[in-house]
């Protein structure tokens, strides 16, 4: 088990992992964790995308849990391994469909 303390599931702002461009805006990507009561030694991470402040017309978007690792460090490494193209695809899939 990692020596790193387990992040709280409601931690905000999370761990910043990247800044990407999408739809003409700059988005920040954060790694958030969800606890698993059945497997407390596993680090389950999701990505949260925050749009720029102001009236961009976008709300924050979240993926489902996409990172499951045995340690905090491995989860962070996995999140930081995504390139801009992959992060943009994850953001597109997390945003609501345009009307």
N, C-alpha and C positions, 0 to 999 in steps of 0.2 A: 504494500500500500504506500502511496506517495506521502512524503512528509509535508507536502503543501496542504494547507487547510482546505476543506471542501467549500467552494463558493456557495453562497446562498442562492436558491432558485429565483428569488425575487430581486437579485442584485441588479442595480442600475448604476452606472451605465454599462456594466459588463466590461469585458476586455476588448479594447479596440484592436481589430486585426487588419483592417484595410480601409482605404478610401478609393472609391471608384466613380466613374461617370456613367450616368444612364439617363435617357430622356432629356438630355441637355442640363442635367443637374448633377451636383456632386453629392454622393451618398457615403455615409460612414457605416462600416460593417463591424458589428460587435459579436463576440462569443458569449452566450449566456448558457447557464447550466440548469438542467432539471434533475431533481433527485428521483431515484428509483428505490422505493422502499424494499423491494424484493432483492435488489442487488446494490446495496449501499456502497460497495467498493468500486463501482463502475462510474466513470465520468461521462455523462450524457450531455452533449452540447448541441445547440442550435444557433443559427445565425440570425441576428436582428439587424435590419437595415434602417438607418435613420436618414430621412431627407434633410435638406438644409432648412434652417429655421426661416420663418416667414411664410408667406402664402404661396407655397409651391403647388398646392392642390393634392399633395400626397401625404398619407399618414405613414407611420412606421410599419414595416412589414417584417414578418418572421417566417422562417422555415420551420418544418417539423424537426424533431431530433434527427440529425444526420451524422453526428460524430459520437461514437461510442468507443471509449478507450479505457485502459486499465489505470492510467495516471493522468493527473492534471497536465503535466508537461507534454504527454503524448497528444492529449486533446488540443492543447494550444498549438502544437506543431502541425497537427492535421488541419486546423482552421487556417493557419498561416500559409499552408501549402497550396491553397486554391489560388489560381491566377485570376487576373481581372476578367477574362472571358468567362470563366466558370462562375465567378461571383455575380457577374451581370446576368447570367442565365438563371442562377438561383434567385436573384432579386426579381427578375421577370416572372418567374413561376410563383413567387410569393405575393405579387401585387394583384389586386382585383382586376378582372377583365374590364377593358375600357367599354364604356356604354355607347 
